[in-house]
């Protein structure tokens, strides 16, 4: 039965196929039988691989089959909860598959993955980079491969009848991968969750506002950095296989997911700015949380609830003295919170001047002289908190100094009227930032990643 399907060679010590165009140059069983590592191609000969990545996925597949998965080829890498099953799709049903992959994310973070054309699965006894080697659970010598029932095919196809209109990623990934991350995000959106993206180089160049040669260069850099597994071009068309976010985030050495940016097609060309915004929003939210926590140990009657003057105009009270287009004057009792541009710059790994540009409406609302790529960015309301100093420190109490910033040893001082104010952090109001509070995207699936 092994001779009925097609195969590819695998690079020793990895799970990656050898050679270019391996999807279009399938090998026979005789050609790979003597190899150290080989993989079986899904879609060829009607072979369908059902990959269970986690105990929840095994339980779901068992449930679908009414309590017992039929006896068929099965193999595992040796990791707990990891097993793949092989099925044959009848000839008359094969045309129903239109994508490379169809999968279901389950509540416990596991994934049930149906793999079709464009995918391959490494077979035993090929080496595994972590567990040593793959092994058979039900080998072809012990049982025949089962026929995939029609209801299972319909179930798989129904999983991907939705469109992927945005991709979410940790904002700090841009500091690691920079421009090549844009082509990865573009490929993820073009793949629409299938794991295989096909698009016109001209279309990609237009969306990213780059030249075609630059798109080719970004693809090469992305593959070198481990953002995409493989790509090849045919004339003006590119076929790209991007790695999953979990893999590239782990390779980047992220200890936490931290701030999440939601990226749409129109955002990709401004990915660096969107990541800056997400980091600023995350730090501001964390600062507000810290401000609230600072009041916990204070007696109830003396607590001061932190407010946002940009939003809660009705709750200003006596703690916000005046509002201006650039500054917010607050009293001595105002509980400080916000996002410091210097702290944002350290998280982004760029200069403070770059952060000022990214979070500036003047900069954002005027097109770039070269590409004009910033003209479609949403506006941001920003104001700097200026806290009034006690009268005993009013050494600049002269109306002539009104609206003048004077540097001192500790920071910036604003003299306004007959009082002096110390400039602190900025408050931002974003129109296009993903709310971390509503972020539940594959959270459970990343518990093992974060603990690794």
N, C-alpha and C positions, 0 to 999 in steps of 0.2 A: 504493500500500500504506500510506502514512502516514495516509491518511484512514480506515483501519480501526481506529485506536486513539484513545485519549483523552489529553488534555494539560492542563497548568496553566501559568500565567505565573510567571516567576521574577523576584525582586527584582534589579534591576541591580547588578552587582558582587558578588553573593552566589550561594549555591546553595540559597537558601530560597524556597519557593513564596510567591506573593502571595495575600492574602485568607484569610478564615476558611473552614473546611469545604471546602478545595480538593479533599480526597479524595472528597467527596460531590457536588461541583459540577464534574464534568469538562468540559473544553472540547474543541471539535472542532479539527481541523487548520486549517480555514479561519479560526477565531477567533484562533489564535496565530501563523499564518504570517507576519504582519507585525510581530510582536513582536521586540524586541531579544534577549530570552532566554526560553526555554520549556523545559519538561520533559515527558517522556512518563510516563504513569501505568502502573505495573505492575499486573497483574491484570485490567485493563480490556481487553476484546477478546482475552483470553488471552495478553497480552504478558508475557514473563518476561525480566528483566534479570539477566545473570550478570556480576557485577562482580569483576574480578581486581585485587586490591590487593597487588601485588608479583610479582616474577619466579617465586616458588615457586607462587603461585596459577595463573599462566599454565601453568607446567609440569604442575600437577596436572590442570587442565582438559584439557590436551593428552593427558595420560596416560589420562584417563577415555575420551576419544574414540579411543583406540587409536593415538595418534601424530599425529593431524591434526584440528584443529578444523574442522568443516564451514564452508563459506563462508556467511556471514550478516552482518547489520548489525553493525558494530563501530565504536566511537568511543573517543576518549581525551582526557584533559585536557592531555596533553603531558608529564606527569610520568613518569619512568622506571618501567617495570613496571606502569603503570596503563592498563587497557583494559576496556571493557564490551562484552558481546556480547548481542544481542537474539534471542530465540526466541519462537515461538508454541506455546502449550500446547493440544493438541487438546481440544475441548469435553468429551469424556467423561472427561478426566483432571483437569479443573480443580478439582473438588470435593475432591481429595486434599489440597490446600493448606489448612491451618488457621491458619497464622501469617503475619505480614508478611514475615519474613526467616528464612532458613536459611543458616548459614554454617559454615565450617570453618577453624579456626586451624591454620596449618601450621608445621613446625619452624623455618623461617627467619624467622618473624614475619609472613609475609604472610597474607592472608585471601581465601578464595574465598567470595563472597557471592551467594546466590540471593535476588532481591528480588521480592516478590509484592504483594498488595493492601496499600495504606497507604504504599507507597513510590513515589518518583518519581526519574527519572534525567535530569539536565540534558543536553540535546542540542546538537550543533553547529548553528550557529556561535555559540552563547551565550558571553558573556564568562566567563572564569575568573579569580577573584581573585588567583591567583598566576602562572599561565602565560600569561595574556592571553586565550585563547579555546580552546574545545573544537574538535576537528577530527575528521572522518570518517576511519576506516581502511578500512572498506567501507561506502559510502553506499548508501541506497535506490535511487539512480539506477544503481548498478553491479551490484547483486545483489538477489535476493529474500530475505526473511527465512526462516530455516530452521525446520523443525518440531522441537520438543523431543522427543527419544526418551523412551519411558516409563521406561527404566532410569535416565535422568538425573534425572527427577522423583522416583523412588523413592530415589535416592541423596541428593538434597537433603533430602527429608522425614526420612530416617533420621538426619540430623545433629542434629535437634532433638527427638529422642525422650527426652531427658534433662531433668530439672528443675533450675532454678537456685535453690538454697536459700540462697545467701549471695552477697554482692558484696564484693570487696576494693577498697580505695581507700587512697591515701596519707593517713596520719593528719593531715598538716599542711594538707590541703584544708579541714578544718573551720575553721581560723583565717582562711581567706580567705572562705568562703561562709557559714559558720555555719548557722543554722536552715534556710534553704532547701536545704542539702545533704541534710537528712533526707528531704524529699519527693522529691529526685532518687534517693536510695538506695531509697526505697520504690517508686518507679516502675520502677527497674531490676529489682528483685525481682519486681514484678508483671508486667513484660514478659517475664520468663524468657528473656532473650536475643533476643527477636524485634524489639526496637526500638520496640515499640508496647505501651503499658500501658493496660489498661482495668480500672477498679475502682470500687467504691462509695465515695462521699465519707464515708458513715457508717463504713464499714469502715476507711478510712484514718484518720479521726478517732479511732476506738477504738484502733487500733494505735499511733498517735503520741500518744495521750492529749491531744488538742486538740479544739477545736470545729470544726464543719463550715466555719464562716466563716473560721476560722484556716487550714484546709487550702486553701481558695480563695485566701487571701492569700499563702500560701507558694508556691502554683503560679504566681501572678502574679510574685512576687519571683524565683522560680527562672528564669522565662522572661526577665525583665529582666537577670538576671545571666549568662545564657547557659548555664544548666544544662540546660534543656529547650528543644527547638526550637519546639514548639507544643503547645497543649492546648486542649481545649474540653469543655464539660459539657453533658449532656443529662439534665435532671432530677437524679437522685441519682447518675448515672454520670459519671465523668471519663475522657476519652481523652487520654493523655499520650504525647509522643514525646521521651524523654530523649536528650540527647547522649551519645556514647561517652565513657568515662573519659579516653581519650587526649586528646580535644579539650578537656575542661574542665581537665585537669591542665596542659596547655600554656597555656591561657588564664590560668590562675592564676599563671603565671610560675615554676612549680617547676623548679628546676635538676636535682634528683634525685628519685627516687621515695621514698627514705628509708624511714621506718617504714610498714608496711602494717597496716591494721586490717581484720579480716574481720567483716562486719556481716550478721546474720541479722534476720528480721522482728522478733524480740523485742528486738533490740539497738538498733533505730533510734531509739526515743524517748530512749535514753541515748547517742546517738552522740558527744556531746562527751566523755563519760566514757570511752567505748571508745577514742576517739582519744588521750586523755591516757594511758591504759594502754599503748597501742601505742608511743607516743613514749617513755614511761618504760622499757618493755621493750627498745626499740631502743638507747637511750642506755646502759642497763645492760649490754647485750651488747657494745656498742662499748667500754665502759669495761673489761670483762673482757678483751677482745682486747688493749687497750692495756696492761693489767697484765701479760699474758703476754708481749707484745712487749718490755716493759721488762726482762725477765729474759734476753733473747736474748744480749746482749753480756756477760753475767756468766758466769764459768767454770762449767762443768757442776756441779762439786762444791759450788758456793756458791748455785746457783739455788734459789729458793723458788717452788713452784707455787701460784698463786692458787686458793683454794677458796671454795665457797659454804656457809657454816655453816647456811643454811636447809635445804639439801638433803643435803650430804655430811657427815652427823653422824659417820660412821665414820672420816673422814679429818681430824678436827679437830686431833689431835696437841696440841702445846704452844702453837700460835699462837692458838687460840681458848680464852680463859681461863674464860669463863662465858657462858651463854645466858639471856636473860630475855625476857619478853613484849614489851618495848619496846626493849631495848638488847642488843648483843652486845659483850662485852668481849674485846679481842684484844691480843696482845702487840706489842712494838715491831717484830718481824720480819714481822708480817702485811702482805701486799701489798694495799694499799687499792684498791678498785674499787667501783662502785655507781652510783646515779642521784641526783644532787643535785636537790632540789625547785626550787631557784632556776633551774637550767639547764633543767629540764623546763618551767618557767613561761615562760622566754624563748622556747623552741621552740613553745609553744602560744600565745604572745601574750596570756597572762592573768596574773593576780596569783599570787603564791606561795601565798596563802591558798586560792585556788580549787584549786590542785594538791593541797594538804593535804586538802581535802574530798573530791576525786575519788579519792584514794588512801587513804581512811580507812574502815576497816571499820565504825566507829561510825556514820559518815555513810551508808555504802552499805547497811547492813542494817536501817535504819529508813526507813519510807516518808516521802515528802515530805508536808508538811502540806497542800499544795495538790492534788497529783495522785497521790501515792503511787507515783511512777514508778520509784523506786530500789529497791523492795523485792525485785526479782527479780535483782539483780546478784550475781555470784559473789564470794565473799570473797577477800581478798588477805592474804597473810602479809607483814608488813613489820617490819623491825627496823633500828635505826640502829647503825652501827659506832662503837664507842668504843675508841680506841687508847690503851693505857697509856703514860703519859709516864715518862721516866727519873726515878729517885728524887731526883736533884738538883733536879727541878722540882716536888717533892712539897710545895709550900708550903701545901696544904690537907689535909695528912695528919692529919685529925682525924675519928674515927668519927662525930662529931655531924653531919658534912656528908654522910653517906651518902645516896645517891639524891637529891641536891639539884643542880639545874642552876644554874650561876652564869655570867653573861655576862662575858666579858673583851673586850679589844680585838680579838682574833684570831678569836673564835668562842665556842662553848659548851664549858664544862668540866663534867665529871661527877666528883664526889668519891664514891668507893665504897670503904668500909672505910678502910684506911690508904694507899690509892693514888689518884692523880688520872688521869683519862682525858680525852682530847680527842675531842669528838663530830665525826664526819665524815659521809659520805654514807649513804643508806639502801640496804638490799638488799630487793628485792621478789621474791615468788614468785607468779606469776599463774596462774590456772586457765583463763583464756579469752583468751589472746593468741596471735595467729598467729605461728608461728616464721618468722623471716626466713631462717633457714638452709634451710628447705624451700620458699622462695618462688621458683617458676619461672613464675609466671603471666604469660604473654605477655612474657617478659623480652626476647626478641629483637625483638619488635615495637616495643619502646620505645627501642631503641638509636638509631634515627633521631630519635625525639622528644627524647631527652636531648642529642643532638648538635646539635639545631636551635638 
